[in-house]
Amino acid sequence: MNLLSITTRVCAGHRLASHARANPFRRILARRLPRFDRGKALLPAVLVVLLFCGCTLTPDYTRPDAPVPGVWPTGAAYGEAKTDAATTATEIPWQSFFNDGRLQEVIALALRQNRDLRLASLNVERAQALYRIQRAELFPSVNAVGSMSKSRTPADLSSTGSAMTSERYDVNLGIASWEIDFFGRLRNLKDRALEEYLATEQAQKSAQILLIGAVANSYLALAADQEALQLATDTLATHEESYRLTQRRREVGMISELDLGRLRSQVEAARGERARSEQLVALDKNALQLLIGTNLPAHLLPADLATVAPVRQVAPGLSSEVLLNRPDVLAAEHRLKGAAANIGAARKAFLPRISLTSALGTASADLSGLFASGSGAWSFAPVVALPIFDARTWSAYAVTKVDREILLAQYEKAIQTAFREVADALAVQGTVGRQIQAQQALIEAIEGTYRFSKLRYDRGIDSYLSVLDAQRSLYAAQQGLNALRFLEAANRVTLYKVLGGGR
């Protein structure tokens, strides 16, 4: 008998003896365990037992160090970014973050109707049911079984020398092969299922945050494109009016055909730009309707960015540890905890398994005597199985260790990704205000150039080409300002989202 077998039996005997009064089954096993001589084999066995019983086979979980700096990045791009915060983003519900009433209604519609969020919720329910299944393995399964058997024994096999036909009727209430979790293997599997359920629950919260952010950004994009469409429409109307006036001047010979052709090209370019803006608005509506999962009511559509109430500003705080509370990071951490429990279960697969099969009921050779006096029957069959050699067990143990390393890498990558997302949002927050100021100054300068160029053209000093260049520059600058305002509003939503807000 090898040392592992001796160790296992001595450890089991020690535990069974200490619980003999509380459990008759363990008392029976304790009496049946062999007694060992106090010889050379006992001393090393006792030492190994003490070592084995004094430690757990499940590795203790310790949260890994975050593979990111402890503070947010600094520099010219972050100079104006505020990092102090009285409340974190996770403490601000989305109803308090979004101040626009119509946007709140759109988000509420999405939370009720979005199919991706519905799938995430169903996955949580599924994980919860799987956890309950695994937890139920700790308890015996009691079944009521009724059976009937009939057999014929030939004469040469019969004890009486003649053919016999026998019948048997049974009704039992019993336990079929219940594994007693003596070493905690099933409890480890239950813990792993629990961590997977908690990870799925956090994934559902992450999906909700992503949905809220996507709906808000799509709504703001629609507002910005609506504003761009209005700008394109006004620009086209201005060019068409200028073309009509210029065409009259051409009829009386005041301007050349070249100038009229240049203005005509400007009109057609503006018409094409308006068509492109109409396309973008239609695409934005389709994307928003897909997110909310239903038709978007017309009264909830934004007219432009100016009509959308600005969202609340948030700050990330002084430390990057706030990222550890993001739902996707928490989900990765729960899976890492589950990997530790899985390793414990794999290690305990090398230890003996104790199972019990028992039944209590009645049995009779006649159906009429099944419930008669004296027909009681019972069975009690404990089984102890000690693994000796199974190559699959070692391979399964190796898989659990590799799985832990994979989940550790995923957990660290989730933190790094979260840090990068927050840093990017802070960089935009620290610079977009200056970009808007510069763009507004650029528009003022181009407007002055446009007025001066048109005045020179009206007086016949310059050609219409300079006026067209100023018009194109002014239109592009106005579009750029609209894009920057959208970027500022959308970045506030993004910063709120990547900091874990939106619940």
N, C-alpha and C positions, 0 to 999 in steps of 0.2 A: 504494500500500500504506500502511495507516494505521500510527500509532505503536505501537498495541497489537500488531499483527502483527509489526512489526520487533522489538519488545521480546521477544515470546514466542520468536521464532526465534533471536535472539541468545542469550537465556538458555538455550534448549534446546541450541544449538550448543556453548555453553561447557561445559555439563554433559556432553554426549555426548562431546566431545573428551577430557575428563578421564577418562572411563571407557571409552575406545575399546579399550584392550587387554583390559579385563575382559569386554567384551560386544561381539561382532562385529556384532550388529544395530545397536547404537548407533553403531559405526564407520561402517556403511553410511549411516545417517541423517546423520551428521556430514559425510560427503563430499557428500551430496546437498543439504545446506542451501546456499542461495545466498550468495555473498560480496557484501558491500556495499562501495561506494566509501567511501574515507575522506573523505567530503564533509560537507555540512551535516547530512545525515540521520543520520550515524553518531554524532555527539556527543550529541545529546539522547537517542538510543536507548540509548547506553552508560550515561548518567546514570540513566535510568529503570530499566535492567536492574540496576544496582548497588543502587538503592533497593529494587527488587522482590525481588532475591535476598537482600538483607540482612535482610529481615523475613519473618515467617510470616503466612500468611493466616488462621490459626486464632487467635482471641482467647485470650489467656492467662486462665486461671481464677483469680480471687481470691475467697476466701470473703467474702461481704458482711458488714458489721457487723450484729450482732444488734439488732433494733429493740426491745429491752427493756432495763430497768435492769440494771446489772451485779450488783446485790445484791437479795436478797429484800425484800419490803415489811416495814415495821415499824409498830408502833402497839399500841394496847390489845388488839386481837384477836390479835396475834402475840407478846404479852409472854412467854408461857410456852413458845413454840415453840422447840425447840432446832435450831440450824442447824449446829453442829459435828458432823462425822461422821468416824470413823476409816476407814470404808469406804463407798463410794457404793452406791446401790441396784443399779446395773448389775453390781456385783461380788458381789452376794448371790444365789445361785441360789434358785429358788422352794422347793426341798426344805428349805433352811435357814431360809427366811423363815416358812413355815407349820409350826408345831410340832405340830399335831393330826394324828395318824396316819390317822384316817378321812378327813379333808379331803385329805390327800396322796394317798390312794387314789382319791378322786373326781377330783382334778385329773389324775392319771395316766390315768384312764379317758377323760377329755375329750381329752387330748392324743393319744390313740390313735384315738378314735372320732368326734370332732367333724368334721362335713362341711365347715364353713367353713374350718377349718384345713387340711383335705385339699385343698380348692380352691386355697388360697393356696400350698400346696406344689407342686401341679400347675402353677400359674402360674409358679413359679420354674423348673421344668423346661422349660416352654415358652419362657420368656425365654432360658434357657441355650441351647436348640436354635436359636432365632432368631439369637443371637449367633454361634454356630458357622457358621450359614449365611452371615452377613455376612462373617465372617472368611475363609471359603472363597473369597470373591470375589477375594482377593489372589492366589490360585494358579490356574494354568491347569487347564482341564477337558479331559482326554485321553479321546478316544473311539475305539473301533474301529468302522469303518463299512464295510459291504459293499454294493455297489450294482450294478445291471444296467440298461442302457438299450438300447432298440431303436427305430430310427427309419427312416422311408422318405422319400427325397427324390425328387420328381417329375422327369421328364426335362428340363423346361424350366428347372429350377433346378440340375440336376446339372452338374458340371464336365465329365463325360464325354458328356453329351448323351443319356443313357439313365437310366431310373429306377434308384435304388440303395436297397438296404436295408442298414443298418449296425447292428452290435451293439458294445456296450462293457461290459466287466466290470471292476470296481474293488474292491480291498480296501485300506483305508487306516487308518493309525493317526495321528490328528491332533489339533490344537488348534483349536477353533472360536471365533473372535472373542474372544480373551483381552485384556482391557484392562490394559495395563501401567500400574501406579499411579505414574507419573512424578512427579506433583505432590502426591500424598498424599490425593487425594479419597476413595479407597476406605478408606484408613486412618482418615480422619475418620468415615466411616460405621461402620466397625468399632468405633471408640471410643464412638460414640453408642450402638450396640447393647450394648456392654459396660456402659455406665453405666445403661442401662435394665434390664439383667439384675441389676446390683447393687442398683438401686432396688427391683426386685421381690423380691429376697432380703431386703432390709430390711423391706419391706411384710409379708413372711411372718413375720419376727420380731415385728413390731408386732402382727400378728394373733394370734400366740401369747401375747404379753403381755396383750392385751385379753381373750383367752379365759380365761387364768388368773385375771385380776381378776374377770371376770364370774362364773366358777364359784365363786370364793371368796365374793363378795358374795351370790350366790344361796344358797349354803350357809348363810351367816350370817343371811340373811333368813328362810330356812326355820327355823333355830334360834330366831330371835326370835319368829316367828309360832307356833311350837310352844309357846314359853313363854307367849305371849299367849293361846293356846288353853287351856293349863292354868289360867291365871289366870281366864279366863272360865268354865271348868268349875267351879273352886272357888267362884267368886262365885255362880254359879247354885245350887250345892248349898247354900251358906250362906243365900241368899234363900229357897229352897224350905223349908229347915228352919225358918227364922223364920216363914214363912207358915203352916206347919202349927201351930206353937205359938200364933201369933196367932189362928188360926182357932178353936182350942180356947178361948182366952180370950174370943173373941167369942160363942161358944156359951153361956158362963155370964154374958155381959153385962158383962164387965170393960172392953172397948174398943168403940169405935163402928164402924159399918159403913164410915165414911169412912177410918179408919185401915187397915182390912182391904183396902179397894180400892186404897189407895196402895201397900201392900206387894205386892198382886197385880200392879200395873203394874210394880213393880221386878223381880219375878220374870220377867215376860214380856220386859222389856227385856234382862235378863241372858240369857234363852234366845235372843233374836235376836242378841245379841253373840257368843254361842258359835257359832251357825250361821255368822256372818260370819267368825269366826276359822277355822272348819273350811274354809270356802271359800278363804281366803288360803293355808292350808297346802297344800290340793290344788293351787292355782295355782303355788305355789312349787315343788312337786314336779314338776309338768309342765314348768316353765321349766328346772329343773335337769336333767331327763332330756333335754330338747332340746339343752342345752349339751354334755352328756357323750355324746350320740349313742346311748345304749343305756338299758336299764332300770336304775334305781338300786337296788342291793341293799338290803334292809331293814336289815341290820346296819350300814350306813354312814350311816343317817339320824341326825341329831342330835336329842337330847331337848329341849334348851334351850341358851341361850347359856352358861350356867354350865358345861356339860359340854364345851364346845369350848375347847381350849387356846388362850390368847391368842397372836396373831401377834407377830412381832418388830417392835420399833420401829425406824424409819429416820429419818435426818435428811438434808436436802437439800444440806448443805454450805454454805460461805460465799458461793460465787459461782453465778450463774445460768448460767454456761457449761456446767454439767453437762447442760443441755437439748440442747446440740449433739450429744450422744451418744445421744439418743433415736432409736429406729429410724425413726419416721415423719419426723423432721427429717433424718436421714441419707438417707432415700429421696428427700425433696424436694431435697436437695443433689446427689445423684447425677443426678437429672433436670436440674438446672441445669447441671451439668458436661456432660451430654450435649447440651444446647442449644448450648453453646460449640463443641463438635465439629461439630454440625450446621451452624452458621454457617460454619465453615471449609470444609465440603463444599460448601455453597452458593456460596461465593466461588470455589472452584476449579472450579466448573462453567463459569466464563467462560474457562478456560484450555484449551489443546489437549488432546485425548485421543488417546492412542496405543494402537492395538490390533493384535493379531497373529493371523493365521489361517494355519495351516500343516498339511501332511499329508505322510505318507511311507508308501508302499505299493507295490502292483503294479497294472498295468492291461494289458488285452489285449482284442483284438477277439474272441477265442475263449475259452470257459470253460476248455478244456483247456490253453491257454497262459498261464493267469493267473499261475502260479508258475514259468513257464519262465525260462531264463536270458535276461537282457536286458529283462525286463518291468518293471523297477523304475521307479517314478514318484514325483515329489515336487512339492510346491508350497510357496511362501513368499510371503505377502502382508501386509506391514506397511501400516497405514493411520494417517495423522495427520489428525484432524479438528479444525479451528479454528472455534469458534462465531463467527458474524458477527452475526446478529440472531435473537433468540428472546425474545419478550416474556415468555414463561413463566419464563425463568431469572431475570429481574429480580423478578418477582412471588414466585417461590419464595424468593429471597433476603430479600425483605421479610417473608415469613411467618416465616422462621427468626428474624429479629430480634424480631418481635412475640412469638413463642413464648418467647424468652428472657425478655422482660419479664413474660410471664404466669407462667412458672415461678419467676422471682425474687419476684413477689408471693406466690405460693403458699408459697415457702420462708419468707419473712418471716411470713406468716400462721401457718404451722405453729409457728414459734418463739413468736409471741405467744400462740397458743392453749395451748401447753405451759406458758408462764409463768403464764397465768391459772389453769390447772388446778392447778399446784403451789401458787400463792398461795391459792387457795380451800381446798385441803387443809390448808395451814398455818394458815389462819384457823380452820378447824374444830378442828384439833389444839390450838390455843392457847386455845380457849374451851369445848370440850366437857367437859373435866374440871370446870370451875367449874359448868357447867350440871348435871352429875350430882350434885355436892355440894349444890347448891341444891334439886334435885328430891328428894334423900333427906331433906333437912331439911323440905321441904314435906310429904312423906309422914308423917314423925314428927309434925308439927303437926296434920295432918288426922286421924291416928289418935287423938291426944289429944282432938280435938274430937268425934270419933265416939263415943269411950267416954263422954265427959261428956254428950253429947246422949242417948245410950241410957240412962244412969243417970237423967237428969232425966225421961225418958219413963217408965221403969219405976216411978218414984216418983209419977208423975201430975202432975209440975210442968209439963211441956211436951208439945206434940203430937208425933205420929210424923213430921210433915213435916220437922222439923229433923234427925231420924235419917236419913231418906231423902236429904236433901241432903248430909249428911256421907258417906253410903255412896257416892253418885255421885261426889263429889269425890275420895274415896279411890281408887276404881276408876280414874278418869281419871288421877290422879297416878301410880298403879302402872303403868298403860299408858305414860305419858310416860317413866317411868324405864326401862322396857324398850326403848322407841324410842331413848333417848339412849345406852344401852349398845350397841345395835346400831350406831348412828351412829359411836360411838367405834371399834368393831372394824372396821367397813366403811371408815372413813376411813384407818385404817392401811394397809389393802389398797390403797386408792385412791392414797395418797401413794407407796407402793412402786411402783405401776403407772405413775403419771405421771412418775416420776423415771427411768423406763426399766428398772426391774427386772422380773424374771419369766422370765428365759431359762433 
